[in-house]
Amino acid sequence: MPQASSGWSRRACATIASWAARPMVNTGARLPPSARGLFRRVTTVGPETGVDAQAAIEAHLRHGFPGQRVVVQGWRTEAMAMPHVRVLRVDPEGRGGLWLHVSSGASLPAQDGPAARAGESAGSEFVLVTPFKTLRAVELLAMVVYFHGVEQLEVGDTVSVGEPWLPGSACGHLLVSSPYLLADELWMLPLPGRTVHFRWVIPITAQERAYAAEQGLEALEQRFEQVGLEYWDPHRSSAV
């Protein structure tokens, strides 16, 4: 059974799964609706490939979050269309809760992708948490999935967004981490001939990224523990 590797990781898991027997994001966390900037226009698209695997991923989430609304979204712009990628949005149960977004399609091995070339039998999907409902989460996960398709992302890797992840934020990078916010049984999904691993992407600052590169991921997690990181807050200060 997966275990948290640091005090911060354990506290993150305990904070989010605040209901004793429910693997949910923390529905008690509240932030003022201060980030309401306009994002690029997106259009919801339907799945076209990998339906069976993606249906299994959706069922996995619905089982893990019983009674909560799960919305299927897609991403398409003039610059990039990813019809095979879905983003599953898990809505909070109550007002002021956190919104969970999970990719579905990144774990499907493209014929010319790095996983197919390496002959691997495992794939990754990515999880992002936002303090409010926004299509920006779909855009960010589409970006992560795109880079993952070029070169596989592992725990400890970072993706440069090139701009604040949400308006007014100092965080312009996404750190790939283990999914401590999920219950242990949701960390992976066995499928015929393939295992799907879920990875958490955490918005971080340039200073935090440099600190992790110099000191290591565990050292950064210890800093998160020391400051009581509110990872969902776009206006948080850097932990280093």
C-alpha positions in Angstrom: 0.0 0.0 0.0 1.5 3.4 -1.0 2.7 5.5 2.0 3.5 9.2 2.2 7.2 9.9 2.2 7.3 13.0 4.4 5.4 14.7 7.2 4.0 17.2 4.7 2.8 14.4 2.5 1.0 12.7 5.3 -0.5 16.0 6.5 -1.7 16.9 2.9 -3.4 13.5 2.7 -5.0 14.0 6.1 -6.1 17.6 5.3 -7.7 16.7 2.1 -9.3 13.5 3.2 -11.0 15.3 6.1 -13.9 13.0 6.2 -12.8 9.8 8.0 -14.0 7.2 5.6 -14.2 9.2 2.3 -11.3 9.7 -0.2 -12.3 13.2 -1.0 -10.7 16.6 -1.4 -11.2 19.0 1.6 -14.6 20.5 1.3 -13.9 22.9 4.2 -11.1 24.9 2.6 -12.3 28.3 1.4 -10.7 31.1 -0.6 -12.2 34.5 -1.7 -13.2 34.4 -5.4 -10.4 36.8 -6.3 -9.1 35.1 -9.4 -11.8 35.6 -12.1 -9.6 36.5 -15.1 -10.6 35.5 -18.6 -9.1 32.3 -20.0 -8.8 31.1 -23.5 -12.0 29.8 -25.0 -12.3 26.1 -24.8 -14.9 23.7 -26.3 -16.1 20.5 -24.7 -15.3 17.6 -27.0 -16.2 13.9 -26.8 -13.8 11.0 -26.6 -12.8 9.4 -29.9 -10.3 6.7 -28.9 -9.5 4.5 -26.0 -13.1 4.4 -24.8 -12.8 1.2 -22.8 -9.7 2.4 -20.8 -11.1 5.8 -20.3 -14.5 4.4 -19.2 -12.5 2.4 -16.6 -10.7 5.5 -15.3 -14.0 7.3 -15.0 -15.6 4.4 -13.1 -12.5 4.4 -10.9 -13.1 8.0 -9.9 -16.9 7.6 -9.5 -16.3 4.7 -7.2 -13.8 6.8 -5.2 -16.0 9.8 -4.9 -19.5 8.3 -4.5 -22.4 10.8 -4.7 -20.2 13.6 -6.1 -20.8 15.0 -9.6 -18.2 13.9 -12.2 -18.1 16.0 -15.4 -16.3 15.0 -18.5 -14.5 17.8 -20.3 -12.2 18.1 -23.3 -9.7 20.5 -24.8 -9.5 22.1 -28.2 -8.0 25.3 -29.5 -6.7 26.5 -32.8 -3.1 25.7 -31.6 -3.7 22.3 -30.2 -6.5 19.7 -30.4 -6.3 16.6 -28.2 -9.6 14.7 -29.0 -8.4 11.5 -27.2 -7.8 13.3 -23.9 -10.6 13.9 -21.4 -10.4 15.8 -18.1 -12.7 14.5 -15.4 -13.9 17.2 -13.0 -15.0 16.0 -9.6 -17.2 18.7 -8.0 -17.0 19.4 -4.3 -20.0 18.3 -2.1 -20.4 21.7 -0.5 -20.0 25.4 -1.2 -16.4 26.6 -0.8 -14.8 23.2 -1.4 -12.0 22.3 -3.7 -12.4 21.1 -7.3 -10.5 18.0 -8.4 -9.5 17.6 -12.1 -8.1 14.3 -13.4 -6.7 13.6 -16.9 -8.0 10.6 -18.8 -6.0 9.6 -21.9 -2.4 10.3 -21.0 -2.0 6.7 -20.0 -3.0 5.4 -23.4 0.2 4.4 -25.3 0.6 6.3 -28.5 2.1 4.2 -31.3 5.0 6.6 -31.6 5.1 7.8 -28.0 7.9 7.2 -25.5 6.0 4.5 -23.5 5.3 2.5 -26.7 8.9 2.8 -27.8 10.1 1.6 -24.3 7.5 -1.2 -24.3 6.2 -0.2 -20.9 3.1 -1.7 -19.4 2.3 1.2 -17.1 0.9 4.7 -17.8 0.2 7.9 -15.9 -2.8 10.2 -15.4 -2.5 13.6 -13.7 -4.5 15.3 -10.9 -4.8 19.0 -10.4 -6.8 20.8 -7.6 -8.3 24.3 -8.0 -10.1 26.5 -5.4 -12.9 27.2 -7.8 -14.5 25.9 -11.0 -12.4 26.9 -14.0 -11.6 25.6 -17.5 -8.0 26.8 -16.8 -7.5 23.4 -15.1 -8.4 21.6 -18.4 -5.9 23.7 -20.3 -3.1 23.0 -17.7 -3.7 19.3 -17.7 -3.8 19.3 -21.5 -0.4 21.0 -21.4 1.0 18.4 -18.9 -0.4 15.5 -21.1 1.2 17.0 -24.2 4.7 17.2 -22.5 4.2 13.7 -21.1 3.6 12.4 -24.6 6.9 13.9 -25.7 8.9 12.7 -22.8 7.4 10.7 -19.9 7.0 12.7 -16.7 8.0 11.0 -13.5 7.6 12.0 -9.8 9.9 15.0 -9.2 9.8 16.3 -12.7 8.4 19.8 -13.4 6.5 21.5 -16.2 7.0 25.1 -16.9 3.7 26.8 -17.6 5.3 30.1 -18.8 2.8 32.2 -16.9 0.9 32.1 -13.6 -1.1 28.9 -13.2 -4.0 31.1 -12.1 -4.3 34.9 -12.3 -2.1 36.8 -9.8 -0.2 33.7 -8.7 3.6 33.5 -8.3 3.5 29.8 -9.2 4.4 29.3 -12.9 5.6 25.7 -12.7 3.9 22.3 -12.0 5.6 19.7 -9.9 4.8 16.1 -10.5 4.2 14.4 -7.1 2.7 11.2 -5.7 -1.1 11.6 -5.2 -1.1 12.0 -1.4 -4.4 13.8 -1.6 -6.1 10.6 -2.8 -7.0 7.5 -0.7 -4.4 4.8 -1.2 -6.7 2.6 -3.2 -7.1 5.4 -5.8 -3.3 5.7 -6.4 -3.4 3.2 -9.3 -5.8 1.3 -11.5 -5.0 -2.1 -12.9 -6.2 -2.7 -16.4 -5.7 -5.7 -18.7 -2.1 -5.5 -19.8 -1.5 -2.1 -18.3 -1.5 -0.3 -14.9 -2.5 3.3 -14.6 -0.7 5.4 -12.0 -2.2 8.7 -10.9 0.2 11.6 -10.3 -0.5 14.9 -8.5 0.7 18.1 -10.2 1.3 20.9 -7.7 1.7 24.5 -8.7 5.1 25.8 -7.4 7.2 28.9 -7.7 10.5 29.3 -9.6 12.3 29.4 -6.3 10.7 26.2 -5.1 11.6 24.5 -8.4 15.3 25.6 -8.1 15.3 24.4 -4.4 14.0 21.0 -5.4 16.7 20.8 -8.2 19.4 21.6 -5.7 18.2 19.9 -2.5 15.9 17.2 -3.8 12.2 16.6 -3.7 12.1 15.4 -0.1 13.8 18.6 1.1 11.1 20.7 -0.7 8.3 18.5 0.9 9.9 19.2 4.3 9.7 23.0 3.6 6.0 22.5 2.6 5.4 20.8 5.9 7.2 23.6 7.8 5.1 26.4 6.3 1.8 24.4 6.2 1.5 24.7 2.4 -1.9 25.7 1.1 -1.2 24.3 -2.4 -4.6 25.3 -3.8 -4.1 29.0 -3.0 -3.0 30.9 -6.1 -1.9 33.8 -3.9 0.3 31.8 -1.5 3.9 32.9 -0.9 6.9 30.8 -1.9 7.9 28.2 0.7 11.6 29.0 0.1 
